Amino acid sequence: MITVNFDKAKTVTADRLRQERMPKLQDLDVQYQRALETGADTADIVAQKHVLRDLPAQVDTCTTLTELKNLKA
């Protein structure tokens, strides 16, 4: 019988989410700088960055492996 260490699965998932979100955050940083240079509204970009930053914290709210697997950056 295969058993899964749920605490380890949470750690692995949080690390995976951090890796997945990195290129997206870098792209949003570029968009933010361009918006600042042109005087455009940055609220949407800031909101998107906030969602990505909060992803690893969502791991703590998961109670099943399926929930962990469904978290995506």
PDB file of N, CA, C and O in Angstrom:
ATOM      1  N   MET A   1       0.829  -1.174   0.000  1.00  0.00           N
ATOM      2  CA  MET A   1       0.000   0.000   0.000  1.00  0.00           C
ATOM      3  C   MET A   1       0.883   1.250   0.000  1.00  0.00           C
ATOM      4  O   MET A   1       1.853   1.342   0.753  1.00  0.00           O
ATOM      5  N   ILE A   2       0.537   2.182  -0.835  1.00  0.00           N
ATOM      6  CA  ILE A   2       1.293   3.422  -0.936  1.00  0.00           C
ATOM      7  C   ILE A   2       0.666   4.464  -0.012  1.00  0.00           C
ATOM      8  O   ILE A   2      -0.544   4.691  -0.041  1.00  0.00           O
ATOM      9  N   THR A   3       1.500   5.085   0.797  1.00  0.00           N
ATOM     10  CA  THR A   3       1.028   6.169   1.655  1.00  0.00           C
ATOM     11  C   THR A   3       1.790   7.430   1.297  1.00  0.00           C
ATOM     12  O   THR A   3       2.950   7.385   0.886  1.00  0.00           O
ATOM     13  N   VAL A   4       1.119   8.544   1.462  1.00  0.00           N
ATOM     14  CA  VAL A   4       1.715   9.831   1.115  1.00  0.00           C
ATOM     15  C   VAL A   4       1.891  10.647   2.389  1.00  0.00           C
ATOM     16  O   VAL A   4       0.964  10.775   3.189  1.00  0.00           O
ATOM     17  N   ASN A   5       3.075  11.190   2.569  1.00  0.00           N
ATOM     18  CA  ASN A   5       3.325  12.097   3.673  1.00  0.00           C
ATOM     19  C   ASN A   5       2.736  13.448   3.276  1.00  0.00           C
ATOM     20  O   ASN A   5       3.306  14.168   2.457  1.00  0.00           O
ATOM     21  N   PHE A   6       1.597  13.780   3.861  1.00  0.00           N
ATOM     22  CA  PHE A   6       0.856  14.974   3.446  1.00  0.00           C
ATOM     23  C   PHE A   6       1.645  16.256   3.732  1.00  0.00           C
ATOM     24  O   PHE A   6       1.590  17.202   2.947  1.00  0.00           O
ATOM     25  N   ASP A   7       2.370  16.293   4.838  1.00  0.00           N
ATOM     26  CA  ASP A   7       3.181  17.481   5.134  1.00  0.00           C
ATOM     27  C   ASP A   7       4.269  17.685   4.079  1.00  0.00           C
ATOM     28  O   ASP A   7       4.539  18.810   3.660  1.00  0.00           O
ATOM     29  N   LYS A   8       4.882  16.593   3.661  1.00  0.00           N
ATOM     30  CA  LYS A   8       5.901  16.666   2.608  1.00  0.00           C
ATOM     31  C   LYS A   8       5.259  17.093   1.290  1.00  0.00           C
ATOM     32  O   LYS A   8       5.846  17.876   0.543  1.00  0.00           O
ATOM     33  N   ALA A   9       4.058  16.586   0.998  1.00  0.00           N
ATOM     34  CA  ALA A   9       3.342  16.963  -0.227  1.00  0.00           C
ATOM     35  C   ALA A   9       3.034  18.454  -0.228  1.00  0.00           C
ATOM     36  O   ALA A   9       3.100  19.102  -1.272  1.00  0.00           O
ATOM     37  N   LYS A  10       2.701  18.997   0.927  1.00  0.00           N
ATOM     38  CA  LYS A  10       2.439  20.436   1.022  1.00  0.00           C
ATOM     39  C   LYS A  10       3.709  21.229   0.718  1.00  0.00           C
ATOM     40  O   LYS A  10       3.668  22.227  -0.002  1.00  0.00           O
ATOM     41  N   THR A  11       4.821  20.786   1.263  1.00  0.00           N
ATOM     42  CA  THR A  11       6.094  21.466   1.033  1.00  0.00           C
ATOM     43  C   THR A  11       6.476  21.416  -0.444  1.00  0.00           C
ATOM     44  O   THR A  11       6.895  22.422  -1.017  1.00  0.00           O
ATOM     45  N   VAL A  12       6.332  20.254  -1.051  1.00  0.00           N
ATOM     46  CA  VAL A  12       6.658  20.089  -2.466  1.00  0.00           C
ATOM     47  C   VAL A  12       5.751  20.970  -3.320  1.00  0.00           C
ATOM     48  O   VAL A  12       6.213  21.594  -4.275  1.00  0.00           O
ATOM     49  N   THR A  13       4.469  21.027  -2.984  1.00  0.00           N
ATOM     50  CA  THR A  13       3.517  21.844  -3.743  1.00  0.00           C
ATOM     51  C   THR A  13       3.847  23.317  -3.621  1.00  0.00           C
ATOM     52  O   THR A  13       3.808  24.041  -4.616  1.00  0.00           O
ATOM     53  N   ALA A  14       4.171  23.777  -2.424  1.00  0.00           N
ATOM     54  CA  ALA A  14       4.521  25.184  -2.236  1.00  0.00           C
ATOM     55  C   ALA A  14       5.765  25.542  -3.046  1.00  0.00           C
ATOM     56  O   ALA A  14       5.823  26.609  -3.657  1.00  0.00           O
ATOM     57  N   ASP A  15       6.755  24.656  -3.052  1.00  0.00           N
ATOM     58  CA  ASP A  15       7.969  24.888  -3.842  1.00  0.00           C
ATOM     59  C   ASP A  15       7.648  24.922  -5.338  1.00  0.00           C
ATOM     60  O   ASP A  15       8.181  25.752  -6.075  1.00  0.00           O
ATOM     61  N   ARG A  16       6.773  24.017  -5.777  1.00  0.00           N
ATOM     62  CA  ARG A  16       6.371  23.981  -7.191  1.00  0.00           C
ATOM     63  C   ARG A  16       5.678  25.275  -7.586  1.00  0.00           C
ATOM     64  O   ARG A  16       5.947  25.833  -8.650  1.00  0.00           O
ATOM     65  N   LEU A  17       4.788  25.747  -6.729  1.00  0.00           N
ATOM     66  CA  LEU A  17       4.075  26.993  -7.023  1.00  0.00           C
ATOM     67  C   LEU A  17       5.034  28.177  -7.109  1.00  0.00           C
ATOM     68  O   LEU A  17       4.865  29.056  -7.955  1.00  0.00           O
ATOM     69  N   ARG A  18       6.023  28.201  -6.251  1.00  0.00           N
ATOM     70  CA  ARG A  18       7.012  29.289  -6.292  1.00  0.00           C
ATOM     71  C   ARG A  18       7.771  29.284  -7.617  1.00  0.00           C
ATOM     72  O   ARG A  18       8.040  30.339  -8.192  1.00  0.00           O
ATOM     73  N   GLN A  19       8.113  28.087  -8.095  1.00  0.00           N
ATOM     74  CA  GLN A  19       8.816  27.975  -9.374  1.00  0.00           C
ATOM     75  C   GLN A  19       7.913  28.375 -10.537  1.00  0.00           C
ATOM     76  O   GLN A  19       8.354  29.055 -11.464  1.00  0.00           O
ATOM     77  N   GLU A  20       6.648  27.952 -10.490  1.00  0.00           N
ATOM     78  CA  GLU A  20       5.715  28.266 -11.571  1.00  0.00           C
ATOM     79  C   GLU A  20       5.401  29.755 -11.648  1.00  0.00           C
ATOM     80  O   GLU A  20       5.205  30.294 -12.737  1.00  0.00           O
ATOM     81  N   ARG A  21       5.355  30.413 -10.512  1.00  0.00           N
ATOM     82  CA  ARG A  21       4.949  31.823 -10.517  1.00  0.00           C
ATOM     83  C   ARG A  21       6.100  32.773 -10.870  1.00  0.00           C
ATOM     84  O   ARG A  21       5.858  33.919 -11.249  1.00  0.00           O
ATOM     85  N   MET A  22       7.333  32.313 -10.752  1.00  0.00           N
ATOM     86  CA  MET A  22       8.482  33.198 -10.971  1.00  0.00           C
ATOM     87  C   MET A  22       8.458  33.890 -12.337  1.00  0.00           C
ATOM     88  O   MET A  22       8.570  35.115 -12.379  1.00  0.00           O
ATOM     89  N   PRO A  23       8.319  33.170 -13.455  1.00  0.00           N
ATOM     90  CA  PRO A  23       8.319  33.871 -14.749  1.00  0.00           C
ATOM     91  C   PRO A  23       7.110  34.801 -14.895  1.00  0.00           C
ATOM     92  O   PRO A  23       7.198  35.838 -15.552  1.00  0.00           O
ATOM     93  N   LYS A  24       6.001  34.433 -14.291  1.00  0.00           N
ATOM     94  CA  LYS A  24       4.808  35.285 -14.371  1.00  0.00           C
ATOM     95  C   LYS A  24       5.016  36.576 -13.597  1.00  0.00           C
ATOM     96  O   LYS A  24       4.615  37.648 -14.051  1.00  0.00           O
ATOM     97  N   LEU A  25       5.642  36.477 -12.428  1.00  0.00           N
ATOM     98  CA  LEU A  25       5.928  37.681 -11.652  1.00  0.00           C
ATOM     99  C   LEU A  25       6.935  38.580 -12.380  1.00  0.00           C
ATOM    100  O   LEU A  25       6.810  39.804 -12.357  1.00  0.00           O
ATOM    101  N   GLN A  26       7.917  37.974 -13.014  1.00  0.00           N
ATOM    102  CA  GLN A  26       8.898  38.761 -13.760  1.00  0.00           C
ATOM    103  C   GLN A  26       8.226  39.506 -14.912  1.00  0.00           C
ATOM    104  O   GLN A  26       8.526  40.674 -15.157  1.00  0.00           O
ATOM    105  N   ASP A  27       7.324  38.836 -15.612  1.00  0.00           N
ATOM    106  CA  ASP A  27       6.587  39.482 -16.697  1.00  0.00           C
ATOM    107  C   ASP A  27       5.720  40.628 -16.169  1.00  0.00           C
ATOM    108  O   ASP A  27       5.649  41.695 -16.779  1.00  0.00           O
ATOM    109  N   LEU A  28       5.067  40.397 -15.037  1.00  0.00           N
ATOM    110  CA  LEU A  28       4.238  41.450 -14.447  1.00  0.00           C
ATOM    111  C   LEU A  28       5.090  42.635 -13.973  1.00  0.00           C
ATOM    112  O   LEU A  28       4.637  43.778 -14.023  1.00  0.00           O
ATOM    113  N   ASP A  29       6.308  42.373 -13.519  1.00  0.00           N
ATOM    114  CA  ASP A  29       7.207  43.457 -13.137  1.00  0.00           C
ATOM    115  C   ASP A  29       7.526  44.355 -14.333  1.00  0.00           C
ATOM    116  O   ASP A  29       7.560  45.580 -14.215  1.00  0.00           O
ATOM    117  N   VAL A  30       7.759  43.726 -15.482  1.00  0.00           N
ATOM    118  CA  VAL A  30       8.029  44.486 -16.704  1.00  0.00           C
ATOM    119  C   VAL A  30       6.795  45.304 -17.091  1.00  0.00           C
ATOM    120  O   VAL A  30       6.900  46.484 -17.424  1.00  0.00           O
ATOM    121  N   GLN A  31       5.627  44.664 -17.043  1.00  0.00           N
ATOM    122  CA  GLN A  31       4.387  45.379 -17.371  1.00  0.00           C
ATOM    123  C   GLN A  31       4.160  46.557 -16.428  1.00  0.00           C
ATOM    124  O   GLN A  31       3.708  47.621 -16.850  1.00  0.00           O
ATOM    125  N   TYR A  32       4.474  46.361 -15.163  1.00  0.00           N
ATOM    126  CA  TYR A  32       4.304  47.418 -14.173  1.00  0.00           C
ATOM    127  C   TYR A  32       5.217  48.610 -14.484  1.00  0.00           C
ATOM    128  O   TYR A  32       4.785  49.762 -14.442  1.00  0.00           O
ATOM    129  N   GLN A  33       6.481  48.318 -14.794  1.00  0.00           N
ATOM    130  CA  GLN A  33       7.429  49.389 -15.114  1.00  0.00           C
ATOM    131  C   GLN A  33       6.978  50.156 -16.358  1.00  0.00           C
ATOM    132  O   GLN A  33       7.045  51.385 -16.395  1.00  0.00           O
ATOM    133  N   ARG A  34       6.523  49.434 -17.361  1.00  0.00           N
ATOM    134  CA  ARG A  34       6.044  50.092 -18.585  1.00  0.00           C
ATOM    135  C   ARG A  34       4.822  50.951 -18.298  1.00  0.00           C
ATOM    136  O   ARG A  34       4.693  52.051 -18.835  1.00  0.00           O
ATOM    137  N   ALA A  35       3.936  50.459 -17.463  1.00  0.00           N
ATOM    138  CA  ALA A  35       2.745  51.227 -17.109  1.00  0.00           C
ATOM    139  C   ALA A  35       3.128  52.495 -16.353  1.00  0.00           C
ATOM    140  O   ALA A  35       2.538  53.553 -16.573  1.00  0.00           O
ATOM    141  N   LEU A  36       4.102  52.394 -15.478  1.00  0.00           N
ATOM    142  CA  LEU A  36       4.564  53.576 -14.746  1.00  0.00           C
ATOM    143  C   LEU A  36       5.165  54.609 -15.696  1.00  0.00           C
ATOM    144  O   LEU A  36       4.938  55.810 -15.551  1.00  0.00           O
ATOM    145  N   GLU A  37       5.931  54.122 -16.666  1.00  0.00           N
ATOM    146  CA  GLU A  37       6.573  55.032 -17.617  1.00  0.00           C
ATOM    147  C   GLU A  37       5.555  55.775 -18.471  1.00  0.00           C
ATOM    148  O   GLU A  37       5.781  56.923 -18.852  1.00  0.00           O
ATOM    149  N   THR A  38       4.446  55.130 -18.769  1.00  0.00           N
ATOM    150  CA  THR A  38       3.441  55.762 -19.623  1.00  0.00           C
ATOM    151  C   THR A  38       2.318  56.421 -18.827  1.00  0.00           C
ATOM    152  O   THR A  38       1.435  57.061 -19.398  1.00  0.00           O
ATOM    153  N   GLY A  39       2.356  56.262 -17.512  1.00  0.00           N
ATOM    154  CA  GLY A  39       1.317  56.851 -16.679  1.00  0.00           C
ATOM    155  C   GLY A  39       0.013  56.072 -16.683  1.00  0.00           C
ATOM    156  O   GLY A  39      -1.026  56.599 -16.286  1.00  0.00           O
ATOM    157  N   ALA A  40       0.058  54.816 -17.129  1.00  0.00           N
ATOM    158  CA  ALA A  40      -1.143  53.978 -17.189  1.00  0.00           C
ATOM    159  C   ALA A  40      -1.499  53.460 -15.793  1.00  0.00           C
ATOM    160  O   ALA A  40      -0.683  53.494 -14.872  1.00  0.00           O
ATOM    161  N   ASP A  41      -2.719  52.986 -15.666  1.00  0.00           N
ATOM    162  CA  ASP A  41      -3.199  52.439 -14.405  1.00  0.00           C
ATOM    163  C   ASP A  41      -2.493  51.115 -14.112  1.00  0.00           C
ATOM    164  O   ASP A  41      -2.390  50.260 -14.991  1.00  0.00           O
ATOM    165  N   THR A  42      -2.012  50.944 -12.891  1.00  0.00           N
ATOM    166  CA  THR A  42      -1.285  49.740 -12.503  1.00  0.00           C
ATOM    167  C   THR A  42      -2.089  48.840 -11.568  1.00  0.00           C
ATOM    168  O   THR A  42      -1.575  47.819 -11.109  1.00  0.00           O
ATOM    169  N   ALA A  43      -3.327  49.195 -11.282  1.00  0.00           N
ATOM    170  CA  ALA A  43      -4.122  48.457 -10.296  1.00  0.00           C
ATOM    171  C   ALA A  43      -4.295  46.981 -10.674  1.00  0.00           C
ATOM    172  O   ALA A  43      -4.177  46.109  -9.813  1.00  0.00           O
ATOM    173  N   ASP A  44      -4.571  46.696 -11.938  1.00  0.00           N
ATOM    174  CA  ASP A  44      -4.773  45.311 -12.365  1.00  0.00           C
ATOM    175  C   ASP A  44      -3.481  44.504 -12.233  1.00  0.00           C
ATOM    176  O   ASP A  44      -3.510  43.344 -11.819  1.00  0.00           O
ATOM    177  N   ILE A  45      -2.378  45.104 -12.576  1.00  0.00           N
ATOM    178  CA  ILE A  45      -1.082  44.423 -12.482  1.00  0.00           C
ATOM    179  C   ILE A  45      -0.764  44.120 -11.020  1.00  0.00           C
ATOM    180  O   ILE A  45      -0.319  43.022 -10.686  1.00  0.00           O
ATOM    181  N   VAL A  46      -0.994  45.088 -10.170  1.00  0.00           N
ATOM    182  CA  VAL A  46      -0.737  44.899  -8.736  1.00  0.00           C
ATOM    183  C   VAL A  46      -1.621  43.783  -8.187  1.00  0.00           C
ATOM    184  O   VAL A  46      -1.161  42.971  -7.384  1.00  0.00           O
ATOM    185  N   ALA A  47      -2.865  43.734  -8.603  1.00  0.00           N
ATOM    186  CA  ALA A  47      -3.784  42.686  -8.142  1.00  0.00           C
ATOM    187  C   ALA A  47      -3.312  41.306  -8.596  1.00  0.00           C
ATOM    188  O   ALA A  47      -3.369  40.345  -7.829  1.00  0.00           O
ATOM    189  N   GLN A  48      -2.848  41.208  -9.841  1.00  0.00           N
ATOM    190  CA  GLN A  48      -2.351  39.931 -10.352  1.00  0.00           C
ATOM    191  C   GLN A  48      -1.108  39.476  -9.577  1.00  0.00           C
ATOM    192  O   GLN A  48      -0.965  38.294  -9.262  1.00  0.00           O
ATOM    193  N   LYS A  49      -0.224  40.412  -9.279  1.00  0.00           N
ATOM    194  CA  LYS A  49       0.975  40.082  -8.518  1.00  0.00           C
ATOM    195  C   LYS A  49       0.605  39.618  -7.109  1.00  0.00           C
ATOM    196  O   LYS A  49       1.219  38.695  -6.573  1.00  0.00           O
ATOM    197  N   HIS A  50      -0.386  40.254  -6.521  1.00  0.00           N
ATOM    198  CA  HIS A  50      -0.831  39.886  -5.178  1.00  0.00           C
ATOM    199  C   HIS A  50      -1.360  38.449  -5.154  1.00  0.00           C
ATOM    200  O   HIS A  50      -1.059  37.690  -4.232  1.00  0.00           O
ATOM    201  N   VAL A  51      -2.139  38.082  -6.157  1.00  0.00           N
ATOM    202  CA  VAL A  51      -2.675  36.715  -6.251  1.00  0.00           C
ATOM    203  C   VAL A  51      -1.529  35.707  -6.352  1.00  0.00           C
ATOM    204  O   VAL A  51      -1.544  34.679  -5.674  1.00  0.00           O
ATOM    205  N   LEU A  52      -0.556  35.993  -7.179  1.00  0.00           N
ATOM    206  CA  LEU A  52       0.573  35.075  -7.342  1.00  0.00           C
ATOM    207  C   LEU A  52       1.394  34.961  -6.064  1.00  0.00           C
ATOM    208  O   LEU A  52       1.863  33.876  -5.721  1.00  0.00           O
ATOM    209  N   ARG A  53       1.571  36.076  -5.358  1.00  0.00           N
ATOM    210  CA  ARG A  53       2.345  36.036  -4.114  1.00  0.00           C
ATOM    211  C   ARG A  53       1.634  35.210  -3.038  1.00  0.00           C
ATOM    212  O   ARG A  53       2.288  34.592  -2.197  1.00  0.00           O
ATOM    213  N   ASP A  54       0.310  35.198  -3.064  1.00  0.00           N
ATOM    214  CA  ASP A  54      -0.457  34.481  -2.042  1.00  0.00           C
ATOM    215  C   ASP A  54      -0.616  32.988  -2.317  1.00  0.00           C
ATOM    216  O   ASP A  54      -1.092  32.255  -1.451  1.00  0.00           O
ATOM    217  N   LEU A  55      -0.233  32.531  -3.487  1.00  0.00           N
ATOM    218  CA  LEU A  55      -0.423  31.120  -3.835  1.00  0.00           C
ATOM    219  C   LEU A  55       0.197  30.128  -2.847  1.00  0.00           C
ATOM    220  O   LEU A  55      -0.499  29.207  -2.420  1.00  0.00           O
ATOM    221  N   PRO A  56       1.451  30.268  -2.467  1.00  0.00           N
ATOM    222  CA  PRO A  56       2.017  29.283  -1.541  1.00  0.00           C
ATOM    223  C   PRO A  56       1.271  29.209  -0.204  1.00  0.00           C
ATOM    224  O   PRO A  56       1.234  28.147   0.418  1.00  0.00           O
ATOM    225  N   ALA A  57       0.689  30.298   0.236  1.00  0.00           N
ATOM    226  CA  ALA A  57      -0.059  30.295   1.491  1.00  0.00           C
ATOM    227  C   ALA A  57      -1.342  29.476   1.378  1.00  0.00           C
ATOM    228  O   ALA A  57      -1.854  28.982   2.382  1.00  0.00           O
ATOM    229  N   GLN A  58      -1.862  29.330   0.162  1.00  0.00           N
ATOM    230  CA  GLN A  58      -3.074  28.539  -0.032  1.00  0.00           C
ATOM    231  C   GLN A  58      -2.827  27.054   0.226  1.00  0.00           C
ATOM    232  O   GLN A  58      -3.768  26.302   0.479  1.00  0.00           O
ATOM    233  N   VAL A  59      -1.598  26.643   0.163  1.00  0.00           N
ATOM    234  CA  VAL A  59      -1.255  25.243   0.415  1.00  0.00           C
ATOM    235  C   VAL A  59      -1.709  24.850   1.824  1.00  0.00           C
ATOM    236  O   VAL A  59      -2.176  23.730   2.028  1.00  0.00           O
ATOM    237  N   ASP A  60      -1.579  25.740   2.778  1.00  0.00           N
ATOM    238  CA  ASP A  60      -1.949  25.441   4.161  1.00  0.00           C
ATOM    239  C   ASP A  60      -3.444  25.196   4.332  1.00  0.00           C
ATOM    240  O   ASP A  60      -3.859  24.556   5.298  1.00  0.00           O
ATOM    241  N   THR A  61      -4.253  25.697   3.407  1.00  0.00           N
ATOM    242  CA  THR A  61      -5.697  25.510   3.520  1.00  0.00           C
ATOM    243  C   THR A  61      -6.163  24.201   2.879  1.00  0.00           C
ATOM    244  O   THR A  61      -7.313  23.800   3.053  1.00  0.00           O
ATOM    245  N   CYS A  62      -5.286  23.544   2.149  1.00  0.00           N
ATOM    246  CA  CYS A  62      -5.650  22.294   1.475  1.00  0.00           C
ATOM    247  C   CYS A  62      -5.715  21.146   2.479  1.00  0.00           C
ATOM    248  O   CYS A  62      -4.901  21.051   3.398  1.00  0.00           O
ATOM    249  N   THR A  63      -6.708  20.277   2.277  1.00  0.00           N
ATOM    250  CA  THR A  63      -6.867  19.136   3.173  1.00  0.00           C
ATOM    251  C   THR A  63      -6.773  17.792   2.439  1.00  0.00           C
ATOM    252  O   THR A  63      -6.766  16.735   3.071  1.00  0.00           O
ATOM    253  N   THR A  64      -6.700  17.841   1.097  1.00  0.00           N
ATOM    254  CA  THR A  64      -6.594  16.600   0.320  1.00  0.00           C
ATOM    255  C   THR A  64      -5.508  16.740  -0.736  1.00  0.00           C
ATOM    256  O   THR A  64      -5.106  17.849  -1.088  1.00  0.00           O
ATOM    257  N   LEU A  65      -5.043  15.615  -1.231  1.00  0.00           N
ATOM    258  CA  LEU A  65      -4.044  15.630  -2.302  1.00  0.00           C
ATOM    259  C   LEU A  65      -4.619  16.234  -3.579  1.00  0.00           C
ATOM    260  O   LEU A  65      -3.905  16.900  -4.328  1.00  0.00           O
ATOM    261  N   THR A  66      -5.888  16.006  -3.827  1.00  0.00           N
ATOM    262  CA  THR A  66      -6.522  16.560  -5.015  1.00  0.00           C
ATOM    263  C   THR A  66      -6.492  18.088  -4.983  1.00  0.00           C
ATOM    264  O   THR A  66      -6.229  18.732  -5.999  1.00  0.00           O
ATOM    265  N   GLU A  67      -6.760  18.659  -3.821  1.00  0.00           N
ATOM    266  CA  GLU A  67      -6.697  20.114  -3.687  1.00  0.00           C
ATOM    267  C   GLU A  67      -5.285  20.619  -3.973  1.00  0.00           C
ATOM    268  O   GLU A  67      -5.106  21.634  -4.647  1.00  0.00           O
ATOM    269  N   LEU A  68      -4.292  19.911  -3.460  1.00  0.00           N
ATOM    270  CA  LEU A  68      -2.902  20.307  -3.704  1.00  0.00           C
ATOM    271  C   LEU A  68      -2.570  20.244  -5.192  1.00  0.00           C
ATOM    272  O   LEU A  68      -1.926  21.143  -5.733  1.00  0.00           O
ATOM    273  N   LYS A  69      -3.013  19.183  -5.841  1.00  0.00           N
ATOM    274  CA  LYS A  69      -2.722  19.014  -7.266  1.00  0.00           C
ATOM    275  C   LYS A  69      -3.398  20.074  -8.119  1.00  0.00           C
ATOM    276  O   LYS A  69      -2.890  20.439  -9.178  1.00  0.00           O
ATOM    277  N   ASN A  70      -4.536  20.566  -7.665  1.00  0.00           N
ATOM    278  CA  ASN A  70      -5.300  21.534  -8.450  1.00  0.00           C
ATOM    279  C   ASN A  70      -4.783  22.965  -8.318  1.00  0.00           C
ATOM    280  O   ASN A  70      -5.202  23.838  -9.078  1.00  0.00           O
ATOM    281  N   LEU A  71      -3.894  23.219  -7.380  1.00  0.00           N
ATOM    282  CA  LEU A  71      -3.328  24.565  -7.257  1.00  0.00           C
ATOM    283  C   LEU A  71      -2.371  24.820  -8.410  1.00  0.00           C
ATOM    284  O   LEU A  71      -1.444  24.046  -8.649  1.00  0.00           O
ATOM    285  N   LYS A  72      -2.604  25.893  -9.106  1.00  0.00           N
ATOM    286  CA  LYS A  72      -1.775  26.266 -10.255  1.00  0.00           C
ATOM    287  C   LYS A  72      -1.416  27.743 -10.178  1.00  0.00           C
ATOM    288  O   LYS A  72      -2.187  28.566  -9.685  1.00  0.00           O
ATOM    289  N   ALA A  73      -0.233  28.052 -10.675  1.00  0.00           N
ATOM    290  CA  ALA A  73       0.181  29.450 -10.739  1.00  0.00           C
ATOM    291  C   ALA A  73      -0.287  30.060 -12.025  1.00  0.00           C
ATOM    292  O   ALA A  73      -0.039  31.239 -12.276  1.00  0.00           O
TER     293      ALA A  73
END
